[in-house]
Amino acid sequence: MKVAIPSHSGKVDDHFGHCEYFQVFTTNNSKEIIHEELLASPNGCGCKSNIVEKLSEIGVKVMLAGNIGGGAVNKLSEHGIAVVRGCSGDVKTVLSEWLNGNIKDNGEMCKEHEHHHEDGQQHQHQHRHGDDCD
């Protein structure tokens, strides 16, 4: 199974759409990491970029995320990628804890802000403001 984690310096980034990179892990049935790769994060908002399509193309089935907005959750779900929200800490520890059934989706969406883009479309996404999104 392939699992992606939005990351920054080896930790779960609390901002899906603007993370430094995505760490993608392939695990086997024994819950061991058998392959690891880094996928650069695109510029701009995660739900408006092609990152979800890229993750889907390489076979990602689960996204372990910190804070993430509704637009990104919907887009990931549309591409068959399950989202587990509320993750934090070292990415390999989070992956291990999730594989062992100790992490569940907290069901919370990050605070959202509406934005208008140059193409005239609008959408919402979250921003890091130095505090927890509740």
ABEGO torsion letter per residue (X at the ends): XBBBBBBBGGBBBABAAABABBBBBBBBAAGBBABBBBBBBBBEBAAABAAAAAAAAAGBABBBBBBBBAAAAAAAAAAGBBBBBGBBEBAAAAAAAAAAGABBBAGBBBBBBBBBBAAGBBBBBBBBAGBBBX
